[in-house]
Amino acid sequence: MVKEKRETYEFLGNLVVSLMNMDGLFTYGFFEKELCVSPKKLSEMRQGEDEYIYQYVRLLRCILEYINLVIWMDKIQEQLRVVLDSHYDLVIAAVPHGFRGAIQPGQWETVLQWDGVIL
């Protein structure tokens, strides 16, 4: 695989592998039945060797459906536009899920920062 293509899919591949490892339900046999994907192809995807993005997207959609996790890509895109237009930094936080509503995150992570800005 060409180096540029490998870097393009690395994030998506890592995300899919992390989610696959999250639950014992997600075995090669499970994906073979659900998506008609061969164990060889799944193995290649886990190692980042698959260069077809639609395979990663198929796996990701299947996993998200089973674990009831929603990723709002339109909201992420909207926030990126605000950040870029306003010269803000983009910060992500993990917020513990609780019954009492929103909980202040313990740690924030900057994922997009303007050059020369010190936090």
Summary of the structure (lengths in Angstrom):
residues: 119
radius of gyration: 17.6
end to end distance: 38.2
largest distance: 50.6
contacts: 249
relative contact order: 0.11
helix: 53%
strand: 8%
